[in-house]
Amino acid sequence: MSNVLKLHNSLTGRKEEFVPIDPAHVRVYACGPTVYSYAHIGNARMAVAFDLLVRVLRLNYPKVTYASNITDVDDKIMNAARESGEPISAITEKFTRIYNGDMASLGVLPPDVQPKATEHIPEMIALIGALIERGHAYEAAGHAMFNVPSFPAYGKLSGRSRDDQIAGARVEISPFKKDPADFVLWKPSTDDQPGWDSPWGRGRPGWHIECSAMTEKHLGLPFDIHGGGADLKFPHHENEIAQSCCAHGHENDPTAFAKYWVHNGFVTVEGEKMSKSLGNFTLAHDLLEGRPAHFGNIIRLALLSAHYRQPLDWGAQAIHQAEKLYEKIVRATEALKDIEAQDQGTDDAEGILAALHDDLNTPLAIAKLNGILSSVFSPDGADALPSLKAALQKSLTILGVNVIAPPENGQQADAGIDKLLAERVQAKKDKNFARADEIRKELEAQGIVIEDTPTGPKWRRA
């Protein structure tokens, strides 16, 4: 199996072999949430995709630092505070806590660094000052603005033309702008808005400058991988590149900020992008609230079912398929509980790793996982069970699936089922096959399915 990781680099538009800047320390950044409300399932897809990427990187490199930020100063947060009557800090702390809890339920490991925008205001002010000093930004009407034409490489990430840049940015044509595409680095705050003192007056940062400042502080420049949802490619990520490169004199080299760019595709509903503005969104919190702990694994498997760069159509079917897969994982884990795992160098887990090394090909990885699960229940597979258990454990760890058996209901817990199953085993030993069939039919009438495995019969709810 090749352990060479290949990733689709949005900056070049092609799949490339990942070559770290420093093989002893790989550095990754993904744009996190703006904490004014609950995260929808599209936000969760980004968190799960980058969690998987970091897990794969950690198989190959001795140290990986993963940073994913919290945006806790934003007009949407101010609006939420105004509507609720709560202080801004209460809003941001509440939804940061909920976001982290929801992502943990989906098997997402905490990032090594989770910087908050409000804790990096001095770094943002210093970065803006450097841009003004180098002639890439200017002060106007209490604002600090980035001058887009000063960066010749602008548009390389998104591939947008000059006209598309202006249209896509959804910018107001303010009279103090030097160019219609120029964007805000710093803007004034009124007395009732959060603000900080700066050389341009009391105000607050624009959204894009936040990530530029936080990546530089916590990862250094350049770093290896930057990314997030595909909707951030323009203008947010395009603007990050412009700010960070221009502040350090790299006007013609967008890789001076980050070498590889990874973007996950949209979550759709009947082919239409899921978004809060369209009102067709599903909240991760709503999916998880009131559900047993194992349900987070099901949502994770559903999010991994499509390749991360492709659209994922969300609905009952996606969850149903993931639920069937998870039930199969639980049954296999139960069937193997008394088997001692032995890694015998088989290629079962290696097939999953090879799929993930090829641009995180999760559909292929899940197909390979299904192959392992089928082998566990093969009547002729007893000799292979120790290696299959090792392969299953390794595969689930990489995929981030932490097996939690669904809680048994009263009927499933009924000792009478186990008694009948034991009687059936004895009947078969006594060659009383009529009684064995009778017991099977009796259990089937109760909705119980019996599976004969190399380690003995197992039962489950149909």
ChimeraX attribute file (.defattr): number of C-alpha atoms within 10 A of each C-alpha:
attribute: neighborCount
match mode: 1-to-1
recipient: residues
	/A:1	11
	/A:2	11
	/A:3	14
	/A:4	13
	/A:5	21
	/A:6	16
	/A:7	20
	/A:8	20
	/A:9	22
	/A:10	20
	/A:11	19
	/A:12	15
	/A:13	12
	/A:14	10
	/A:15	13
	/A:16	15
	/A:17	15
	/A:18	19
	/A:19	14
	/A:20	16
	/A:21	14
	/A:22	12
	/A:23	13
	/A:24	10
	/A:25	14
	/A:26	23
	/A:27	26
	/A:28	25
	/A:29	28
	/A:30	24
	/A:31	21
	/A:32	23
	/A:33	20
	/A:34	21
	/A:35	24
	/A:36	25
	/A:37	18
	/A:38	20
	/A:39	24
	/A:40	20
	/A:41	24
	/A:42	24
	/A:43	21
	/A:44	24
	/A:45	27
	/A:46	25
	/A:47	27
	/A:48	24
	/A:49	25
	/A:50	25
	/A:51	23
	/A:52	22
	/A:53	21
	/A:54	20
	/A:55	18
	/A:56	19
	/A:57	19
	/A:58	15
	/A:59	13
	/A:60	14
	/A:61	14
	/A:62	11
	/A:63	15
	/A:64	19
	/A:65	16
	/A:66	22
	/A:67	22
	/A:68	26
	/A:69	21
	/A:70	20
	/A:71	22
	/A:72	25
	/A:73	24
	/A:74	18
	/A:75	14
	/A:76	14
	/A:77	21
	/A:78	20
	/A:79	13
	/A:80	18
	/A:81	18
	/A:82	12
	/A:83	9
	/A:84	11
	/A:85	10
	/A:86	12
	/A:87	13
	/A:88	22
	/A:89	12
	/A:90	12
	/A:91	20
	/A:92	22
	/A:93	14
	/A:94	15
	/A:95	19
	/A:96	22
	/A:97	11
	/A:98	17
	/A:99	24
	/A:100	15
	/A:101	14
	/A:102	22
	/A:103	23
	/A:104	14
	/A:105	20
	/A:106	28
	/A:107	20
	/A:108	22
	/A:109	18
	/A:110	16
	/A:111	20
	/A:112	12
	/A:113	14
	/A:114	16
	/A:115	22
	/A:116	18
	/A:117	23
	/A:118	18
	/A:119	10
	/A:120	15
	/A:121	21
	/A:122	14
	/A:123	18
	/A:124	23
	/A:125	23
	/A:126	14
	/A:127	23
	/A:128	27
	/A:129	20
	/A:130	19
	/A:131	25
	/A:132	19
	/A:133	12
	/A:134	15
	/A:135	14
	/A:136	22
	/A:137	26
	/A:138	19
	/A:139	17
	/A:140	14
	/A:141	12
	/A:142	15
	/A:143	23
	/A:144	25
	/A:145	25
	/A:146	30
	/A:147	23
	/A:148	22
	/A:149	15
	/A:150	16
	/A:151	20
	/A:152	13
	/A:153	18
	/A:154	22
	/A:155	22
	/A:156	15
	/A:157	21
	/A:158	19
	/A:159	17
	/A:160	15
	/A:161	12
	/A:162	13
	/A:163	9
	/A:164	12
	/A:165	21
	/A:166	18
	/A:167	12
	/A:168	13
	/A:169	15
	/A:170	10
	/A:171	14
	/A:172	12
	/A:173	13
	/A:174	10
	/A:175	10
	/A:176	12
	/A:177	20
	/A:178	17
	/A:179	16
	/A:180	19
	/A:181	22
	/A:182	22
	/A:183	23
	/A:184	18
	/A:185	26
	/A:186	26
	/A:187	20
	/A:188	21
	/A:189	17
	/A:190	9
	/A:191	9
	/A:192	7
	/A:193	13
	/A:194	17
	/A:195	19
	/A:196	16
	/A:197	14
	/A:198	16
	/A:199	12
	/A:200	17
	/A:201	17
	/A:202	18
	/A:203	21
	/A:204	24
	/A:205	25
	/A:206	19
	/A:207	21
	/A:208	21
	/A:209	25
	/A:210	26
	/A:211	29
	/A:212	24
	/A:213	24
	/A:214	24
	/A:215	27
	/A:216	16
	/A:217	13
	/A:218	16
	/A:219	18
	/A:220	14
	/A:221	19
	/A:222	18
	/A:223	23
	/A:224	23
	/A:225	20
	/A:226	24
	/A:227	24
	/A:228	24
	/A:229	23
	/A:230	17
	/A:231	13
	/A:232	15
	/A:233	22
	/A:234	18
	/A:235	20
	/A:236	16
	/A:237	23
	/A:238	21
	/A:239	25
	/A:240	24
	/A:241	27
	/A:242	28
	/A:243	29
	/A:244	28
	/A:245	25
	/A:246	27
	/A:247	23
	/A:248	15
	/A:249	13
	/A:250	17
	/A:251	20
	/A:252	14
	/A:253	15
	/A:254	24
	/A:255	17
	/A:256	18
	/A:257	26
	/A:258	25
	/A:259	20
	/A:260	22
	/A:261	24
	/A:262	24
	/A:263	23
	/A:264	23
	/A:265	20
	/A:266	25
	/A:267	27
	/A:268	19
	/A:269	17
	/A:270	12
	/A:271	12
	/A:272	13
	/A:273	19
	/A:274	22
	/A:275	18
	/A:276	12
	/A:277	7
	/A:278	9
	/A:279	8
	/A:280	14
	/A:281	19
	/A:282	19
	/A:283	17
	/A:284	23
	/A:285	19
	/A:286	14
	/A:287	15
	/A:288	17
	/A:289	11
	/A:290	9
	/A:291	10
	/A:292	12
	/A:293	17
	/A:294	19
	/A:295	23
	/A:296	23
	/A:297	21
	/A:298	23
	/A:299	26
	/A:300	24
	/A:301	25
	/A:302	23
	/A:303	27
	/A:304	23
	/A:305	21
	/A:306	19
	/A:307	18
	/A:308	26
	/A:309	18
	/A:310	12
	/A:311	17
	/A:312	26
	/A:313	19
	/A:314	21
	/A:315	13
	/A:316	9
	/A:317	11
	/A:318	18
	/A:319	19
	/A:320	14
	/A:321	14
	/A:322	22
	/A:323	18
	/A:324	11
	/A:325	19
	/A:326	24
	/A:327	16
	/A:328	15
	/A:329	23
	/A:330	16
	/A:331	20
	/A:332	22
	/A:333	20
	/A:334	13
	/A:335	21
	/A:336	21
	/A:337	12
	/A:338	10
	/A:339	16
	/A:340	12
	/A:341	17
	/A:342	14
	/A:343	14
	/A:344	12
	/A:345	11
	/A:346	13
	/A:347	14
	/A:348	20
	/A:349	24
	/A:350	19
	/A:351	20
	/A:352	28
	/A:353	26
	/A:354	20
	/A:355	21
	/A:356	25
	/A:357	24
	/A:358	20
	/A:359	22
	/A:360	25
	/A:361	20
	/A:362	25
	/A:363	17
	/A:364	19
	/A:365	24
	/A:366	21
	/A:367	15
	/A:368	20
	/A:369	23
	/A:370	15
	/A:371	12
	/A:372	21
	/A:373	21
	/A:374	14
	/A:375	18
	/A:376	26
	/A:377	20
	/A:378	14
	/A:379	11
	/A:380	11
	/A:381	15
	/A:382	15
	/A:383	9
	/A:384	15
	/A:385	22
	/A:386	19
	/A:387	21
	/A:388	28
	/A:389	24
	/A:390	20
	/A:391	25
	/A:392	22
	/A:393	17
	/A:394	18
	/A:395	23
	/A:396	16
	/A:397	12
	/A:398	20
	/A:399	25
	/A:400	20
	/A:401	21
	/A:402	14
	/A:403	17
	/A:404	16
	/A:405	17
	/A:406	13
	/A:407	11
	/A:408	11
	/A:409	9
	/A:410	8
	/A:411	13
	/A:412	17
	/A:413	11
	/A:414	11
	/A:415	11
	/A:416	11
	/A:417	18
	/A:418	14
	/A:419	11
	/A:420	16
	/A:421	20
	/A:422	12
	/A:423	15
	/A:424	22
	/A:425	18
	/A:426	15
	/A:427	17
	/A:428	14
	/A:429	11
	/A:430	11
	/A:431	11
	/A:432	13
	/A:433	15
	/A:434	12
	/A:435	16
	/A:436	21
	/A:437	14
	/A:438	12
	/A:439	19
	/A:440	18
	/A:441	15
	/A:442	14
	/A:443	18
	/A:444	14
	/A:445	10
	/A:446	14
	/A:447	14
	/A:448	18
	/A:449	15
	/A:450	17
	/A:451	14
	/A:452	12
	/A:453	18
	/A:454	17
	/A:455	17
	/A:456	9
	/A:457	14
	/A:458	16
	/A:459	16
	/A:460	13
	/A:461	14
	/A:462	9
